[in-house]
Amino acid sequence: MTARKTKKIFTPYQIFIIAILAFLQFTVVLDFMVISPLGVMLMDELSISPSKFGVVVSAYAFSAGISGLLAAGFADKFDRKKFLLFFYVGFMIGTILCALAPNYHFLLIARIVSGTFGGVIASVSFSIITDLFPLNVRGRVMGFVQMAFAASQVLGLPVGLEMANRFDWHAPFWLIAIIGVLVGVIISIFMKPITAHLNQDHSINPFKHLYSIVSRSWYLQAFLAATLLATGGFMLMPFGSAFSVHNLGVDIKNQLPALYGITGVFTIIFGPILGKLSDSVGKYTMFVVGTILTSIIVAIYTNLGMTAFWLVVVINVIMFIGVSSRMIASSALITAVPDLKDRGAFMSVYSSVRQIAGGLAAALAGVIVVQQNDGPLQQYDILGYVVIATMLLSMFMMYFINRGIQRNASVENSSLHGPASEEAS
């Protein structure tokens, strides 16, 4: 019964697309996330302060945001497959540069290259999902694709940390590069061209198209929500490993990889469940539940001192389940905002706004958090309160977006069924 139902929901090719986009997101997310657990090593080995480390994180985000804005006007003028491969190749070059980085400044440049290309990939992926999957199943699709976030923890981060402990911090980037090249080859061979959006009128100048996107009030609401959605992850995650080691007492070699691994396993298990729930109970409802849960856990987590390892694991698992609920539900909901002719451009701008907001958040976090002589991080609780405030604000913003989507859907339904009803009468 279940197998038949699954086949009716997704075709074999759609299943392939979900899988390949998940693997693609795995490499991109891992490239960003691996900086967090490596943070404690980078700050020690490269002798950099929390503020400089915040710059490394924000450099990726700023470059990703700027490139996304520049690419937005062209995003709907090309086959999405070719557009995706172009930026993925550039992203791989940036990752290899990270693997070769001998010092702080080289690493900073490498992160800028990675962000310039990697920041556009998520927006193209979401455009592909919107093109190939109807709204009523996008929660499920996002649930599976967002599993890449968890898979990078359960597979990538523990392996990356182990490689970094055995060799040095460059090793995880070589791992990402090898996996990424294989994914790129599979996409180039097996993914079909995605060109339905090219049937729309794209004669408008790319920069005028970009202006039309950023000046439309309905889209601006989503972009404002994006700034708030990005804040939490970019503020807490970069310093997560340093806080776990220096404040919570987690052992960097034996316990830190296990912490990320266990958290990732639970997030993988709950990802598809949360995606299915967002389709059944409502995407905004799931977003609210995830926001409230995450806010409570963040308030507890950021005020902890030395803590038993099992309790750290439990708190992290619950926190990431809440974060996943927000990510899956909001991503699925936002895909319903743009018109077909604007999808690529909208997703590029949306991703860019999130990246730039995240870069500012990471830089601000580096200013708020203080560390002296490799001791515990100070003022992490203040960081937690800032994150909670932005999450609660995003909940109200998403309410208006959800209401707008429902209103637009009602208008479309009435326009479709109106003439038919008149003919029938």
N, C-alpha and C positions, 0 to 999 in steps of 0.2 A: 504493500500500500504506500509506504513512504517513498520507495524507489520510484514508483509510477508518478507520484506527485512531484518529485524532484525533477523528473524528465519533462513534465509538462511546464514547469516553471522556467527552466533554462534549457536551451539547446546545447549539444556538445560543443559547438564553437563558442557559445557564450560562456560555458564552463572554462574553456581554454583561456578566453580573454580575462575572466576573473582570476584564474591562476597566474597568468603571466603578469597581469598588473599588480597582483599581490607580491610576486617575486621582485618585480621592478621597484615597488615601494619598499620592499625589504632592504634593498641595497641603499636607496636614498635615505630612508629613516635610520638605518644602521650607521651610515656615514655621519649623520647629524648627532645621533644619540651616543655614539661611542666616545664622543668628546667628553660627555658627562662623567662616566666612570674613569676615563683617563685623566680627568681634571686634576685629581690629587697627584698623579705622577708628573703631569706637565708642569704644574706649579712648582714642584720640587726640583725636577731635573733641568728645567729651563730657567729656574729662579725668577718666576713671574708672580706678581701679586694677583689677588682676586679681581682687581679692576682690569688688569691686562688680560686675564683669562676671559673676563666678560667681553672684552673687545674681540677676542678670537671668535667667540660664539656669535656676537652681534655682527661681525664682519661678514660671515656667511649669510646672515639674515638680510643685512642691508643690500648686499650685492644681488641676492636672490630677488629682493623686492624691486630694485631698480631695473634689472633685466626683464622681470615679468611685465613691468609697465611698458618698457620699450618693445617687447614682443607682442603685447596685447593687440595692437592695431593690425598685426599680420596673422594672428592666430587662426582666423576664420578664412584665410585666403589660400591655405595649403592643405593637402592630404594630412590628416592628423597623424598617421603612421610616420610619414617622412619628418614631420615637425617634431614628433617624439624622439625619433632616432637621432636627429641633429643635436638636440640638447643632451641626450643621454651620452653620446660620444664625448661631448665637451665635459660633462660631469665626470666621466671616467678619467679623462686627462687630469682634472683637478684632484681626484682621489689619488692618482699615482704621484702627483706632486706632493701631496700630504705625506705619502709613504717615503718620499725622498727628503723631506724637510730636515735640515740639520740644526735649525735654530728658530727662535720665536718669530723673527721677521719673515723668514721664508715660509713658515707655517701660516702666518697671517695672509700672505699673498696667495698661498695654495687654497686657503679657505675661501678667499674672495673668488677665485676661479671656480671652485666647486659650487659655491652659491650662485654665481652668475648663470650657470647651466642647470644645476640641480633644482633651483627654485621654480623653474618653469615646468618641470616634469609632472608635479602633482596636479597642476591646473590642466595640462593636456590629458592626463589620466582621467580626471573628473569629467572633462568634456567627452571623452570616449565613453565613459559609463553613462552619461546623460544621453548620448546619441544612440546607444545600443540597448538600453534597459528602460522600461517604463517606470514611472514614479512609485507605483505600488509595490515594486520589488527592490527598489534601490537601497532600502534599509538592509536587506539581506546581502546585497552586493557589497555595500560599504562595510558590513560586518565581517565579510570574508577578506576584503582588501585591507581593512584596518588590522586584520590579524598579523599583517606584516610588522606592525608596531610591536606586537607581543612576541612574534617570532624573532625579531631582532634582539629581544631580551633573552628569551629562552635558549636560542641557538647562538646568535651573533655575539651578544655582550659577554656571556661567560667564556666562550671560545676566544673572543678578542682579548678579554682580561687575562686569560690563561697564557695566550701568546705574548701579551705585553709583559707579563711576569716572567716568562721563560726567556724571552728575547729582549725586546724593548717596545716602546710605545708605537713605533712605526709599523710593527707587524700586523695589527688589525686592519690598517689601510690597504696593505697588500692583499689580505683576505677579501676585502670588499671589492677590490679591483678585479680579482680573478673571477669571483661570482658574477660581477657586473658584466664582464665581457661575454660570459656564457649566456646571460639573459639577453643581452643585445643581439647576439647571433640568432637566438630563437625568435625574437621579435621580427628581425629582418627577413627571416625565411618563412615563418608561418602566419604572421598577422596579415590580414587582408587590408587593402586600402580602405580608409574611412573618409568618404567624400560627399555624403548626403548634404552636408551643410554648404557645399560649393554650388548647389542649385539655387541658393538664395542670391539676392542681389548684393554683390560685394564690389560694385564699381566705385563706391565711396573711398576717398583717400584714407589710408590707414590711420593717419593722425586725426583726421576728422572723425573716423570711426571710434578711436580711443576717446576723443572729447565727448562724443555722444553717449558713451558708456559711463564716464565719470561724472557727467552732468545730469544724468537721469535720476530723479529723486528716489524712485523705487529701488534702483540699484545702490544708491548711496546708503540706504538703510542697511543693506547687507554688508557694505564695506565698513560701516561704523561698527557693526556687530563683529566683523572680522578682527578689528583692532582689540576688542575686549576678549575674544576667544583665544587669541594668541598669547595673551599676557601670562596666564598661569603657567603653561609649560615652559616658556622661555625664561621665566623668573626662577622657578624651583629646580627644574631638572639639571641645568648646568652645574649647580653646586650640590646635587644630590649625593654624589659619591663622597665628596669632602665632608659633608654634614654627617653622613653615615659613619665614616671612619673616625673623624675627630670629635664629634659630639655624642654619637650613639654608641661608640665603642665597637663597631663592626670591624673585624679583621680583614684587611685589604686583600690578602692572598687566599685565605680559606673560606671566609664567610661572604665577602662582597659578590663574587661570581655566583654563589648559591642564592643570594638574595635576589639578584636580577633574574636568575634562572627560574626559581620557584614562582616569582611574581609573573614572569612571562608565561609559564605553563597555565596558570589560572586565567590570565588574560586571553590566551588562545582558546581555552575552553568556553569562556563566556562571550567572546566576540560574536560568533554566529547566533548565539542565543539572544544577545542584546540587539543584534540587527533584526532578527525575526520579531522580537517584541516591539521594536520601533515601528515596524510595518503594521503590527496588529493593534497595539494599544494607542499608537500615535507617536510621531517623531518628536513633537514638542513635549509631550508628557514624559517621554524617556529622558529628554534633555533636562527637564526640571528635576526629575528624580536624581539623575547623575550629578547635577549641580549642587543640590542640597547635601547629598552623600559626600561628595568631594569636599565641600566647604567644611563640614563637620570634621572630617579626617585631617584636612590640612591644618585646622586649628589645633588639633591634638598633636599631630606629627611635628610641627615646627616649634612646639614648646617642650619637646622631650629632651632629657639629658641622657646619661648613660642608661641603656635599656637592654633587657634580655633579648637575645637574638631572635627567639621565636616570636616575641611580641613585635619586633621590628618587621618581621616577615608578614605577620597578620595585618598590620597597619598598612604596609605597602601594597599588599594584595587588594585590600578594600579600596584604597585610594586609586589604584590603577583601574579597577573595575568601574569606579565612578567616572574617572577620566575617559575611559573607553565609551561609556554611555553617552557622554557629552560629544565626543568626537564623531561617533557613528551617526547619532541622531542629527546633529547640526550639519554634517557633511551631506547627508541624504536630503535634508530639508532645503539647504541652500541650492542644490542642483535644480530645484523647481522654480527658481527666481528668473533666470535669463530666458529670452526668446531664442529660438533655434539659430537665427542669424547672428546672435550676439554671444553664443555659448563660449566659444574659444576665448574671445576678448574679455568677456565678463570673468571667466575662471582665472585668466591670467592676472587681471587687476585684483580680483579677490585674493588670490594667492600672494600677490605682491604686497598688498596691504597687510596681510597677516605676517609676512616675513619682516617687513619694515617695522611694524608694531612689535613683533617679537624681538627684533634687534634692539629697539629702544628699551624694551623690558629687560633684556639680558644686560644691557649696559647699566640701566638703573639698578638692577639687582647687584651688579658688581660694586656699585657705589654704596648701597645700603649695607651689604654684608662686609664685615671686617674680620680680619684674621691677623694675629700677632704671633710671630715666632713659631709657626706651625702648630699653634694651639687650636682650641675649639673655635668654630665660626661664631661670631657675635652678631646680634640683631637679626637672626634668621626668623625669629617670631614676628618681627615687624614686616618682613618679607611675606610671611604667611597671611597677615591681616590685609596687606595690599592685594594679594592674589584673591582672597575671599571676596573683597569688595568688587573687584573686576568681574568675578564669576557671577555674582548676584546681579550686577548691572547687565551682563550679557543675557541673563535669563529674561529680564524685562525687554531687552532689544529683540530677542528671538520671538517673544510673544507677538510683537507687532508684525514681524516678518511672516510668522505662521498665519496670522490673521489675513495679511495681504495675499498670501498664496491661496488660502481658502476662498477669498473674495474673487480672485482672478479665475479660479477653477469654476466657481459658480457662474461667472459671466460667460466663460467658454462653453459650459454645458447648456446654458440657456440659448446661446447663439446656434449651437449644433442641433438642439431638439426643437427649437422654436418653429422653424419652417416645416419640419416634419409633422409637428402637431397641427399646424394650420392646414396642411395638405390632407391629413387624416380627417379633419373636421369638414 
